[in-house]
C-alpha cells in the first residue's frame, strides 16, 4: 500500500518526460552529471592538511647540539 512497484515508477518517469519535455529533461540530467564530475574532481584533489600540534611543535623547535652541550656543561 505504501510503496510503488517498478511499473508505477516507469509510468511516473514517462509522464515526467512528457510534461518537462525531452530536451529539458536531458539538460537537467547533463547538469547533474557535470555536478557529479566536479564533486569527484574536488574529492580527488589532495588537500593540504595542517600539521598536528606535535608535528608543528617539532618543526618550530630547532635544536643546536653544541648549544645543548654547553648548557649541560654549565650545570
OpenMM code with the backbone's topology and positions (N, CA, C; nanometers):
from openmm import Vec3, app, unit

residues = "UNK UNK UNK UNK UNK UNK UNK UNK UNK UNK UNK UNK UNK UNK UNK UNK UNK UNK UNK UNK UNK UNK UNK UNK UNK UNK UNK UNK UNK UNK UNK UNK UNK UNK UNK UNK UNK UNK UNK UNK UNK UNK UNK UNK UNK UNK UNK UNK UNK UNK UNK UNK UNK UNK UNK UNK UNK UNK UNK UNK UNK UNK UNK UNK UNK UNK UNK UNK UNK UNK UNK UNK UNK UNK UNK".split()
positions = [
    Vec3(0.0809, -0.1191, 0.0000),
    Vec3(0.0000, 0.0000, 0.0000),
    Vec3(0.0861, 0.1267, 0.0000),
    Vec3(0.1996, 0.1249, 0.0745),
    Vec3(0.2797, 0.2445, 0.0898),
    Vec3(0.3874, 0.2603, -0.0161),
    Vec3(0.4292, 0.1531, -0.0827),
    Vec3(0.5369, 0.1637, -0.1802),
    Vec3(0.4835, 0.1418, -0.3211),
    Vec3(0.5583, 0.1955, -0.4145),
    Vec3(0.5195, 0.1813, -0.5540),
    Vec3(0.6001, 0.0694, -0.6179),
    Vec3(0.5416, 0.0040, -0.7160),
    Vec3(0.6128, -0.1012, -0.7873),
    Vec3(0.6926, -0.0392, -0.9018),
    Vec3(0.7688, -0.1208, -0.9702),
    Vec3(0.8512, -0.0750, -1.0817),
    Vec3(0.7657, -0.0156, -1.1934),
    Vec3(0.6510, -0.0735, -1.2159),
    Vec3(0.5616, -0.0237, -1.3211),
    Vec3(0.5135, 0.1185, -1.2884),
    Vec3(0.4820, 0.1433, -1.1637),
    Vec3(0.4393, 0.2775, -1.1235),
    Vec3(0.5493, 0.3799, -1.1485),
    Vec3(0.6747, 0.3440, -1.1128),
    Vec3(0.7867, 0.4363, -1.1328),
    Vec3(0.8120, 0.4615, -1.2815),
    Vec3(0.7979, 0.3590, -1.3650),
    Vec3(0.8158, 0.3773, -1.5096),
    Vec3(0.7100, 0.4703, -1.5669),
    Vec3(0.5860, 0.4516, -1.5261),
    Vec3(0.4777, 0.5393, -1.5724),
    Vec3(0.5021, 0.6822, -1.5256),
    Vec3(0.5452, 0.6973, -1.4018),
    Vec3(0.5754, 0.8297, -1.3492),
    Vec3(0.6889, 0.8955, -1.4293),
    Vec3(0.7928, 0.8190, -1.4643),
    Vec3(0.9034, 0.8712, -1.5436),
    Vec3(0.8596, 0.9154, -1.6815),
    Vec3(0.7751, 0.8365, -1.7464),
    Vec3(0.7259, 0.8721, -1.8801),
    Vec3(0.6434, 1.0007, -1.8734),
    Vec3(0.5575, 1.0122, -1.7741),
    Vec3(0.4757, 1.1335, -1.7587),
    Vec3(0.5651, 1.2545, -1.7312),
    Vec3(0.6670, 1.2368, -1.6486),
    Vec3(0.7584, 1.3475, -1.6192),
    Vec3(0.8299, 1.3932, -1.7454),
    Vec3(0.8730, 1.3006, -1.8292),
    Vec3(0.9409, 1.3374, -1.9543),
    Vec3(0.8445, 1.4095, -2.0473),
    Vec3(0.7195, 1.3640, -2.0518),
    Vec3(0.6211, 1.4293, -2.1377),
    Vec3(0.5902, 1.5711, -2.0901),
    Vec3(0.5793, 1.5882, -1.9603),
    Vec3(0.5470, 1.7198, -1.9048),
    Vec3(0.6654, 1.8152, -1.9191),
    Vec3(0.7837, 1.7694, -1.8844),
    Vec3(0.9007, 1.8554, -1.8889),
    Vec3(0.9583, 1.8700, -2.0291),
    Vec3(0.9346, 1.7755, -2.1120),
    Vec3(0.9922, 1.7769, -2.2460),
    Vec3(1.1247, 1.7035, -2.2453),
    Vec3(1.1539, 1.6375, -2.3557),
    Vec3(1.2755, 1.5564, -2.3641),
    Vec3(1.4023, 1.6388, -2.3514),
    Vec3(1.4060, 1.7546, -2.4181),
    Vec3(1.5260, 1.8380, -2.4148),
    Vec3(1.5531, 1.8943, -2.2768),
    Vec3(1.4489, 1.9370, -2.2115),
    Vec3(1.4644, 1.9945, -2.0780),
    Vec3(1.5115, 1.8887, -1.9790),
    Vec3(1.4543, 1.7719, -1.9895),
    Vec3(1.4938, 1.6614, -1.9027),
    Vec3(1.6393, 1.6227, -1.9300),
    Vec3(1.6768, 1.6196, -2.0560),
    Vec3(1.8138, 1.5871, -2.0949),
    Vec3(1.9122, 1.6900, -2.0392),
    Vec3(1.8755, 1.8177, -2.0468),
    Vec3(1.9625, 1.9234, -1.9937),
    Vec3(1.9787, 1.9111, -1.8430),
    Vec3(1.8702, 1.8792, -1.7742),
    Vec3(1.8795, 1.8631, -1.6285),
    Vec3(1.9718, 1.7479, -1.5925),
    Vec3(1.9606, 1.6361, -1.6640),
    Vec3(2.0455, 1.5210, -1.6346),
    Vec3(2.1914, 1.5518, -1.6689),
    Vec3(2.2151, 1.6320, -1.7723),
    Vec3(2.3511, 1.6740, -1.8055),
    Vec3(2.4105, 1.7593, -1.6956),
    Vec3(2.3298, 1.8487, -1.6402),
    Vec3(2.3765, 1.9327, -1.5302),
    Vec3(2.4082, 1.8489, -1.4064),
    Vec3(2.3274, 1.7486, -1.3810),
    Vec3(2.3535, 1.6588, -1.2671),
    Vec3(2.4849, 1.5845, -1.2890),
    Vec3(2.5080, 1.5369, -1.4113),
    Vec3(2.6314, 1.4648, -1.4424),
    Vec3(2.7535, 1.5558, -1.4257),
    Vec3(2.7423, 1.6806, -1.4694),
    Vec3(2.8533, 1.7756, -1.4537),
    Vec3(2.8823, 1.8007, -1.3055),
    Vec3(2.7776, 1.8115, -1.2267),
    Vec3(2.7948, 1.8320, -1.0835),
    Vec3(2.8652, 1.7145, -1.0181),
    Vec3(2.8297, 1.5943, -1.0580),
    Vec3(2.8928, 1.4748, -1.0022),
    Vec3(3.0399, 1.4700, -1.0415),
    Vec3(3.0699, 1.5041, -1.1679),
    Vec3(3.2098, 1.5050, -1.2125),
    Vec3(3.2912, 1.6076, -1.1352),
    Vec3(3.2351, 1.7259, -1.1132),
    Vec3(3.3061, 1.8289, -1.0383),
    Vec3(3.3288, 1.7846, -0.8935),
    Vec3(3.2306, 1.7188, -0.8366),
    Vec3(3.2443, 1.6680, -0.6999),
    Vec3(3.3570, 1.5661, -0.6910),
    Vec3(3.3599, 1.4717, -0.7855),
    Vec3(3.4650, 1.3704, -0.7863),
    Vec3(3.6019, 1.4348, -0.8056),
    Vec3(3.6091, 1.5342, -0.8931),
    Vec3(3.7355, 1.6034, -0.9173),
    Vec3(3.7819, 1.6744, -0.7903),
    Vec3(3.6895, 1.7366, -0.7204),
    Vec3(3.7238, 1.8034, -0.5957),
    Vec3(3.7695, 1.7065, -0.4887),
    Vec3(3.7092, 1.5903, -0.4844),
    Vec3(3.7481, 1.4902, -0.3851),
    Vec3(3.8839, 1.4294, -0.4192),
    Vec3(3.9183, 1.4226, -0.5490),
    Vec3(4.0441, 1.3621, -0.5914),
    Vec3(4.1624, 1.4543, -0.5631),
    Vec3(4.1410, 1.5846, -0.5624),
    Vec3(4.2493, 1.6769, -0.5355),
    Vec3(4.2940, 1.6610, -0.3908),
    Vec3(4.4263, 1.6620, -0.3733),
    Vec3(4.4787, 1.6470, -0.2376),
    Vec3(4.4698, 1.7791, -0.1659),
    Vec3(4.4072, 1.7762, -0.0516),
    Vec3(4.4007, 1.8953, 0.0313),
    Vec3(4.5212, 1.8933, 0.1242),
    Vec3(4.5830, 2.0090, 0.1409),
    Vec3(4.6962, 2.0163, 0.2316),
    Vec3(4.6418, 2.0298, 0.3726),
    Vec3(4.6639, 1.9272, 0.4515),
    Vec3(4.6121, 1.9287, 0.5873),
    Vec3(4.7130, 1.9965, 0.6785),
    Vec3(4.6657, 2.0741, 0.7719),
    Vec3(4.7588, 2.1383, 0.8641),
    Vec3(4.8224, 2.0330, 0.9547),
    Vec3(4.9475, 2.0528, 0.9930),
    Vec3(5.0134, 1.9536, 1.0782),
    Vec3(4.9495, 1.9506, 1.2163),
    Vec3(4.9630, 1.8369, 1.2806),
    Vec3(4.9085, 1.8261, 1.4152),
    Vec3(4.9928, 1.9114, 1.5093),
    Vec3(4.9475, 1.9275, 1.6297),
    Vec3(5.0190, 2.0131, 1.7248),
    Vec3(5.1592, 1.9592, 1.7531),
    Vec3(5.1732, 1.8277, 1.7608),
    Vec3(5.3047, 1.7700, 1.7879),
    Vec3(5.4003, 1.7951, 1.6720),
    Vec3(5.3524, 1.7766, 1.5492),
    Vec3(5.4373, 1.7990, 1.4329),
    Vec3(5.4776, 1.9444, 1.4211),
    Vec3(5.3853, 2.0353, 1.4456),
    Vec3(5.4191, 2.1763, 1.4342),
    Vec3(5.5142, 2.2183, 1.5450),
    Vec3(5.5020, 2.1572, 1.6620),
    Vec3(5.5922, 2.1902, 1.7720),
    Vec3(5.7338, 2.1437, 1.7394),
    Vec3(5.7452, 2.0265, 1.6795),
    Vec3(5.8761, 1.9757, 1.6400),
    Vec3(5.9377, 2.0633, 1.5320),
    Vec3(5.8576, 2.1091, 1.4391),
    Vec3(5.9084, 2.1908, 1.3299),
    Vec3(5.9539, 2.3270, 1.3805),
    Vec3(5.8908, 2.3803, 1.4835),
    Vec3(5.9265, 2.5115, 1.5360),
    Vec3(6.0530, 2.5055, 1.6216),
    Vec3(6.0807, 2.3927, 1.6826),
    Vec3(6.1939, 2.3802, 1.7728),
    Vec3(6.3169, 2.3368, 1.6935),
    Vec3(6.4201, 2.4208, 1.6966),
    Vec3(6.5454, 2.3876, 1.6314),
    Vec3(6.6459, 2.3582, 1.7413),
    Vec3(6.7045, 2.2413, 1.7338),
    Vec3(6.7975, 2.2005, 1.8377),
    Vec3(6.9396, 2.2188, 1.7858),
    Vec3(7.0165, 2.2933, 1.8612),
    Vec3(7.1566, 2.3140, 1.8290),
    Vec3(7.2365, 2.2282, 1.9268),
    Vec3(7.3042, 2.1276, 1.8758),
    Vec3(7.3722, 2.0303, 1.9613),
    Vec3(7.4816, 2.0954, 2.0446),
    Vec3(7.5594, 2.1844, 1.9847),
    Vec3(7.6688, 2.2472, 2.0599),
    Vec3(7.6143, 2.3338, 2.1730),
    Vec3(7.5071, 2.4008, 2.1468),
    Vec3(7.4458, 2.4859, 2.2488),
    Vec3(7.3934, 2.4019, 2.3645),
    Vec3(7.3365, 2.2875, 2.3312),
    Vec3(7.2851, 2.1978, 2.4340),
    Vec3(7.3995, 2.1438, 2.5202),
    Vec3(7.5107, 2.1059, 2.4570),
    Vec3(7.6246, 2.0552, 2.5342),
    Vec3(7.6808, 2.1617, 2.6247),
    Vec3(7.6872, 2.2857, 2.5737),
    Vec3(7.7410, 2.3950, 2.6555),
    Vec3(7.6487, 2.4219, 2.7746),
    Vec3(7.5209, 2.4167, 2.7531),
    Vec3(7.4259, 2.4388, 2.8615),
    Vec3(7.4361, 2.3276, 2.9660),
    Vec3(7.4506, 2.2016, 2.9184),
    Vec3(7.4626, 2.0903, 3.0105),
    Vec3(7.5934, 2.0988, 3.0900),
    Vec3(7.6997, 2.1469, 3.0275),
    Vec3(7.8297, 2.1588, 3.0943),
    Vec3(7.8252, 2.2650, 3.2022),
    Vec3(7.7451, 2.3713, 3.1821),
    Vec3(7.7348, 2.4790, 3.2799),
    Vec3(7.6614, 2.4343, 3.4057),
    Vec3(7.5821, 2.3335, 3.3968),
    Vec3(7.5030, 2.2896, 3.5131),
    Vec3(7.5852, 2.2205, 3.6119),
] * unit.nanometer
topology = app.Topology()
chain = topology.addChain("A")
for resn in residues:
    res = topology.addResidue(resn, chain)
    for name in ("N", "CA", "C"):
        topology.addAtom(name, app.Element.getBySymbol(name[0]), res)
